[in-house]
């Protein structure tokens, strides 16, 4: 089965001036890859007819499939259909099926389309309109010099829906892909990228396995990719080898977040958790409650930012803060134990620190963070010195808190 050469053409001034990020290229790759279609080229051009036409003339002779996003709509900068018609020498004409699609969409909204909206039905001659289940602008498909060109809206939700429901099925009928590229992703916390790479047994991995690295601060993400008929079997083997070497630091798999992984462990361990956050400002609670079902294990979270909140809500002795400061081992431990005393839950965790950019001292510089954990017969506290700006320090503090919870839950499960 021959390799299908696929190109992406993203159009839009906003993609090039920094107003928005191009997520469509990523999403197209993620949707097509498992079906056996690998991207050969990706180009982003502004909303100018000359640049769009130039890109098409460059891409068509070198590719079997082009997926273009953007420039379909009813506003003045939606120039894709007109530009394609001119570039390919196909007159622009009103497509009856496209008109029907637009009217049908508006009928569901109980509205009548105005003439400006119906401009979206002006398509290049012999173009096949593509239904848009999420919006009003139809896409279109045409063939030029043996290349299949699919033109989709730039709105991510519309693009994804059309790609999955229309474009991919059409490709699979007309130009079947090669062996699908399967990928598994793993998140690791507590080791740097070089440390992780040094532990991967490259020489022992199954033939064809590709290893990739990326950073999702503060996690290091490792991907395993392969495109063979027995990809699942080889990935199983490679995964077992990776887990054997790095399993102690594994905090997520595939689309799972670190918080989702930790929440699953807390749920399995039957633990009820309460949180007391100062420098993280509720970030730990936000991460845990971002996953459905957090009520199974999270009883409450308190943002005790001021000293008065620590004293009133957590029963931290005022003299503890006076003697050691709000950012101290003593205060962190008092926060955790006080919270467990007033809630009666199985497990409490507290964090206090200096996220910056101001507030640090020579004794306690910016990035000083203390974590404390309290459970029946267990009281733990430790200080850290994290680096980076305010957001990085808060993110690292929250992830370190999740790491404490992960390891505690694992101990309860063994």
N, C-alpha and C positions, 0 to 999 in steps of 0.2 A: 504494500500500500504506500503510495508516494506521499511525501510530506506536502501539506497544503501551506502555501506561503500567505500569511495573513498580515495585513497592515492596518493600523489605526490612524485615522486623520481626525484630530480634535480641532475644532474651530472656535474662536472666541477671543476677543480682546481682553476680556476679564481673566482668562487663563494665563495671559502673558504679562499683564500689568500687576499681578499679585492680588487682585480682588478676591478671587476664589482659587481653590486648589483643584487640579484635575484628578478627580477620583474615578472618572469613567474609564480611563485606560486601565487602572488597577482592576476595576470590577470586571471589565471585559476579559482580561487575562485570567482572572479567577473563575469565570464562568466557562470560558472556552477550553482552558487547559485540561480539566478532567474529561472533556469530550474528545481529546486528541488533537486539538488545534493550538499550535504554539505561535506566539507573535514573533514576526520577523522584523517589523519596523513600526515605529510610533512617531508621528509628526504632529506638532501643534502649530497652527498658523492663526493670524488675526482675521477678523471679519472683513477682509477686503477681497473683492472678486479676483484680482490679479494673483494674490498669494494662494487662494484656494485652487484656482485653475492651474497654477504652476505645480502645486503639490499633486493634483490629480494626474497631470501629464507625467510626472516623475514616478508615481506609484503604480499606475495601471499596467505598464509593460512588465514590471518586475514582480507582480503579486497575483495570486489566484483569487484573493478575497480582500476587499477593503471595507472596513466598518468606519463610517464617518459620524461624528456626533456634533450637534450644535447647528445653529442657524436656521432652524425650522420653527416658524411661528408667524405671528401676525404683525410684528413691529418692523420698523424701518431697517433695522440691522440684521434681519433674518433673510440673508441673501443666498443661502446654499442652493435652493432649487433653481433659482434664476442663473446662478453662476455655473452650476453643473450643466444646465441646458446649453448655455453659450459655449462652455469648454468642450463639450462632447458633440456639438453641432446638432442638437436635438431641440426643435422648437418647444417653447413652453406653452402648455395648453391645459385647459381645465379638465381634470380627470373625473368622470362621473362617479366612479367608485369612491374616490377621495371625498367628493361632495357628500355622498351618502353616509360615509363614516363620520364626517363632521356633524351633519344634521342629526344622525342617530345619537351621537354623544351629547349634543345639546338638548335633544328631546328627553334624555334621561335626567338632565339637570332642570327640565321644565323651562327651558329658555330658547329663544330664537337667535341663531347666529347672525351677526351683522356682516355687511359686505367685507369689512376688513378681515374678519375671521375666515371667510370663505376664500380669501386669497391663498390660504394654505393648501387649497386643492389644485393650485396651479403647479403642475409637475412636468418634468421633461417628457417628451414624446416616448411612448412605449414603456414608461416606468410603471411598475406594479406598486400600488399603494399598500402600506403596511398598517394594520390597525394599531391604535394606541389606546390600550385599556386604562391608562392612568391620566391621559390628557386629551387635548383637542386637536393637536397637530399630528396628522398622519406622517409616518415615515414613508420611504419608497425604496424600491429595489430595481436595479437595472443591470444589464450585462453589456460590457464594452471590451472588445478585444479578448474575449475569453475570461475576463475578470468579472466576478460578481461584486457589485457595489451596493452596500446597504447604508442608507442615510437615516439616522435616528436623531430624535431631539436630544439636546444637551442636558435637560433636567434629569438628574441621576435616577430618580424613581421611575420615570417614564422610559428611560433608556434601558434599565435593567429588565423591566417587564417585557418590553418588545424584544430584547435580545433572547430572553429565555423562551418566550411563547411563539415567536415567529422566526427570528433569524437563525437560531441554533437548529431547529427542526428542518429549516430549508437547507442549511449546510449539510446536515446529516443525510438528507435525501440526495442531494446533487453532488456533493464533494465530501465523501466520508473522510473523517480524520484518521490519523495514524493511531498507534496505541496511546491511550490516554496518559497524560502526565499526572501522576498521583503525587500528592504532597502531604506530609504530616509536619506539624509545627509543635515546638516545645519551648516553654519559657523556663529559664533558670534564674535563680536569685541567690546571691552570695558569692559568686565567682565572676571574674572578669572574662572578657572574650578570649584573651590569650590562654587563660587558665583552663577554660572549657575546651578550646581547640586542642590543647596539649593532652587532654584525657580522651579524646575521640580516637578509637582504634581504626584509623583510616585503612590500614593494610588488611584488616579483617572484614571490613564491610563488604556486602555482596556487590558483585560487579554491576556497574551502572548507577549506583547510588550517588547522587549529587548532594553535597552538604553546603548549606548557605547560612549566613549569619546576618542578623540585624539587631538594632538596639531599640527597645521600647522602655525607656528609662523608668526604673533602674533594672529592668529585666533584660537579659540577653536572650534573644530568640534564635533558635536553631531550627532549620528546615531540612527535611530529607525529601528528595524528589527523585522520581524515576519514571521512565516511560517504556515499559516492557509488558509482554503478555502476562507474566507472572509477578507484576509489580507488587501486589498485596503481600505475597509470600516474602519477597525480598525486603519490603518495608518492615514486616513483622520481625524478621531476623535483625535488621539494622536497629530497629527500636529497642529490642532486647539488649543489644550490645551497648547502645547509648545509655539506657537506664541502668545497666550493670555498673557503668563507670560514673554516672552523674545523677543517679536517682535520688540521692540525698538532697539535691538542690533543685529538683524538678517541681515547679509550682503551677504549671499549666500545660494543657495539651490542646492542639488545634485551635478552635475558636473560643475555648474556655479562658476566662480571665483568672488572675491569681485570686481575686476575691471569690469567684464562683467555686474554685477548687477548695479554698479554705472553708467556705460555707458548707460545701458538701461533707467535708471531714467533721465539722462541728455537728452537723445534723446526724451523721452516722454515729458519732460518739455520744449523742443524746445530751449535749451540753447547752446550757442557757447562759448567754453572754450579755454583759453590760459594759459600756465603754465610757471612759472619761477622757475627753480630748481638750487640750489647751492649744498648743502651737499648730496642730493640724486642723483646727477649726471645724471639725465634723467630717473631714475627708475620709477617715476610716469607715465611719457609719455610711457615708455616701457610697463608697465602693461596695460595701457589703449589701446595702439595700438596693443597689443597682441591679441585683439579680433577684428574679422572682423566687418567692418562698423564704425570704430572709427572716420572716416572723417565726419560722420553725426554730431558730436558734438565737436571734437577737431580741433581747428583752427591752433594752433602751440604750440610748446614747446621749451623753450630756456634754455640751460644749461649755466647759468651765474656764473661761478665758481670764477673767479677773480674779484677783485673790479672794474677793468677797464671795464669788461663786464657789470657789474651792472650799471655803469655810462653811458657807450656808448649805450647799447641796451635798458635799462629799464628807462633811464633818472633819476636814483637815484642821488640826489644831492651829490656831493663830500663831502660837509660839513656835511651831515648826517652821512656818513661813518666815517669821521674824528672825529666827536663828540661822536658817539655812538658805532661805530664798525660795521663790516659787519654782525656780528651775534648779532642782536638786534631787538626789536620790531619795532623800527623806520625804520631800513633798510628793514625789511620784508614787512612792510606796503608800503614803498616807492617802493619796487619792484613790488608789486601787483598793486598799483595805476598807476605806470609808464607804466606797460605793458598794462593795459586796455586803457590808454590814447593813446598809439602808435598803438594799434590794433583795437580798437573800438568794441571789442567783448562784449558779455553780462556779462561774468564772468571770472575773473582771480584769480589764486591762486599762492602764492609764498612760498618757503621754504628755510630757511638758518639755518645753524647750525654747530656744531662741531662733526663729526662722529668718530674722533679719528683714531688711538690710541693716537696720540699726538695732540697738539694745544690747550688743555684746560688750563684754569687758575683757580685760587681760586674763582674768581667772576663768571666765565663761564666755568664750568668743561666740560669734554668730555660728550656728550649726551645732551648738551644744544641745543635746536631746537626751532625755531620760525616759525609759520605758519601765513599767512595773506591771506585774501580773499577780493576781491573788486567787487562790482556790483553796479548797479544804486541805489544810496542812501544808500548803505551798505558798510561799511568798518570794517572788523574784524581782530584782531590780537591777538595771544596768544603764550606764551612761555611754553615749556615742558622740563622735565628732563628725558631722556630715559636711560635705562641701557643696558649693553651688549657690545659685540664687534662691530667693525665697520659695519659689515654686518647686525647685528641685529638692530643697531641704524638707519641705512638707511632704512631697511625694515619697522621698526615701524614708521618712519617718513613718508614714502610713504603711508602706510596704514592709518595713521591718516589723511593725506591729502585727501585720498579717502573718509574717513569718513566725513570730512567737506563737500565734494562735495555731498555725499549721503544725508546728512541732509539738505543741501541747496536746492537740487533738490526736496526732499520730501515736503519742505515748499512751493515751487513754485507750486507743484501739488495739494496741499490741499486748 
